[in-house]
């Protein structure tokens, strides 16, 4: 079954929520489809996001699942946004669900992190603080340690590729840590994986003024979504001009990244791996 070329965030979030709510109640897909007088293929499509989950369908399913109150209102509100290209969410659970869904749909994830190491590259003891300052990094919340642990495990297991573009400020943060040697060993292990590439971007790259941190999700060499996370919210954008802009930014950052030999010198001979 071919998937939609545009994977809008609200539609994916509603689909994932419908599947999670059904599984939480231990109801089989065929059984629920029968109760809804709906074909199993259609219900499966609504849960996978291959069919757009419009508000009437969502209300019908939620009613049979016995979901009401605030949760019902939240999902119906999202269902009314399924045609929107972009979504800003203030809820940790929604942000985590979207991150997980987009990551599973991607065959490459590009992470630009100018000031501190990306979550997947950090030691577990750093999951609740910024390696450079000892303070919580932007966007830290209740789910952060679990979210970071899940993302790191998914990355280590493959099969999707990862490209980490790291600012020189992040290296300075690493070198200032008491356990910097352990962190470097961890980085060396991760960078040695065949599906992971790590590149260091100079702070004053010529002709480049890189934006704040972002994550770009790609499928079959096409940008699918870009995500930004800050203290108060997480934004997922799928509008094509924005995707083209950040795809171009990622390519520019990669071009400006230090060569393997220069990067090795930056951490005393650390053998960063090849560009994928």
N, C-alpha and C positions, 0 to 999 in steps of 0.2 A: 504494500500500500504506500503510495507516494505521500509525503508529508507536505503541508503548506510551506511555501517559500518564505512567508512572513510568520514568525512565531511571536505574536504580540504578548506582552507580559501578563496582562489581566486575564487573557484567555487561557494561558498556560497555568496561571495560579488557580483559576476556578477549576480547570480540569484536574489538576493535582489534588485539590481539596475534595472534590467529589470522590475520587478514587480512595483517598485516605479515610474519608468518613465511612465509606462502604466497608473497607477492610477493617476499620476499627470495630465495626459492629459484626464482623465475621459473617457477612452475607456474600454469597457467591455472585459473580457477575450475571450468570444466566438466571439465577433465582430472582435477582432484583429486576432484570430486564423483563421477566415474565410478569412480575407484579405491576410493572409500569406499562405493560402492553407495548413494549418496545423491543426491537430486534437486538440480540446480544451484540451484533456488529455495530449498531448505532451507539449503544451505551458504551461499548469499548472505545469507539471513536471520540465520544464526548469526554471520556476519562483520559484519553491519550492526547487530546488536543488536535486530532486529525479532523474532527468536526467541531465547529465553533459552538461553545455552550451558551446559547442565548438565555435571557432571563426566564422565559416561560419553562424551558426545559429544566433549568436549574431549580426553579421553584417546585416543579413536579417531583424531581428526584429528592430534594430536601424534605418534602412532605412525607414521602414514603420512608425516608431514613429517620424521621422523627426529630429533625433539627429545627429549632425555633429560637425566638429571642434574638439576642445580639449577634450570635453566630449566623443565623439565617439572614438577618439584615446586612451583615458584612458581605456575605457571599452574593446576595442579590445586587448589592451596590457594585461589586466587582463585575458581575455579569453584565451590567449596563455599560461597562467600559471595555468590553472585549474587542471592540473595533479601534480602540485608541492605540496609537503606535508606542506611546510612552506611559510609564507608570512610576509614581513616586509613592513609596510605602513608608510608613512610620512604625510599622510593627516588625519586631525581630523575627517572628515565626514566618511571616510572609516573605521577608527578605531571604531567609534561609531556604525556604521552599523554592523560590525562584532561582536562587543561586544553584541549588542542587539540580533543578530541572534543566536549566541552560547548560550546566556542566555536562550532564548526561547526554544531551543532544549534540554537544560539540565534538569535533575531532581534533581541535587545537584551541588552547586557552592562552591568551597573551596577557601578561600582567605587568603593568607599569607601576613601579613603586619608588618614588624619588627620595623619600626621607627615612624609611625604615624597611626592614626585610619583609617580603610578603609572608602571609601566614604559613604557607606550605613549606617555607624554608627555615622557619624559626624552631628553636628548641621548645619542647613542650612546656618547660618551666617559664617560658616567655609569653605563653598564650594569654596571660592576663595583664601584660604590661608592655610598653614600648621599650625595645632593647636599648635605645639610646638614652632615654630619660628615666626609665623605671616606672613611668606612669602609664595609665591605660591609654592605648592609641585611639584615634578617632573612631567612633562607631562601636566602642566596646559596650557590651550589654550582657544580659543574663545568659543568652545562648552562645556567646562568643567562644568560650573554651571548647564546647561541643562542636560548634560549626567549624572551627579551625582544625580540630582533630579529624573530623570527617573529611574535610578538603585535603588534608595532608595524606590521609590513608588512601583516598581515591587517586591522588597524584602518584603515589609510590607504586600502586598496583597497575597503573596504565589502564587501557591501552592508548588513550588519547595523548597527544603531544602537548608540551608546555614550553612557552618561551617567557622567561623572566627578564625584564629590563629594569635594572636597579640603578638608582642614582648614587653618586659617590658619597652623598651624605649618609646613606644606609651603611656603607663600608665603615665610615667613621664611627657610627653607632656600634657596629660589631666590635671594632678594635678597642672601644672603651669599656666593654663588658668584662666583668671579673672572670667569667667562664668563656671568654672569646675563643680560646683554643678548642674547646668542645664544640662551640658553634661552628667554627671553621671546619672541623672534622665532619660535622653533620652536613654542611654545605657541600663539601667535597664528595660525600657519599651520594647526595641527591643529584649533583651535577654530573656524576658519573653514569647516571641512568641513560640508556640510549634514547629515551623519548623526552628528555629534559634538556633544555638549553638555558644558560644563564649568561647575561651580558651586562656590563657596567657602562652607564652613560655618564660622560663628564658633566660636572655641574654647569660649566660654561661652554656647552657644545656650540660650535660655530653656527650662527644663523638659526639657532633653534631655541624656542622658548616653550618647553614642554608644559602641558597643563598638569593639574593635580592628578593623583593616582586614579587609575581606571583599570577595569578588566574587560577584555574584548573576547567574545565567544565566537568561534568560527566553525563553519561546517562546509566541507568540500570547497575550501579556499574562499568561501563567501562569509562576510561578517554577518552574524545573526543577531547580536545584541551587544550593547556596551553598558557596563554598570559602574556607578559611582557610589561610594559610601562615605557618609560623614556622621557626625555626632547625632544628629536628629533624624536622619532618614537615609534611605537607599533609593537611588533612581535607576530604573532600567529603561533604556532607550532603544527603539528599533526603527526609528524614522530614517529612511535611506540616506538623505544628505548628512545626517549626523554620523551614521555608520561609516560612510565614505570618508568623512573628516577624520574620525578617530582611527580608521584603518590606515589612512595616510600618515597620521601622527605616529602610529606604531612603527610603520616602515621607516619614517625619518629617524626615530629614536634608535632603531636597529642599525641604520647606516652610520649614526654618530657614535655608536657604542665603541668602547675601546677594543683594540685587537686582543687576541688571546695572550700574546706576550706581555702587552701593557697591563692587561687585567691581572695576569699572574703576579706582576711586580707590585700591584696595588695591595695584595695581601701576602706579600713575602713568598712568592712562588706558588700561590694557590692555583691548581690546574683547572681553570674554568673550562667547560666543555665547548664543543663546536656549536655554531649557529645552525638551527634546523632549517 
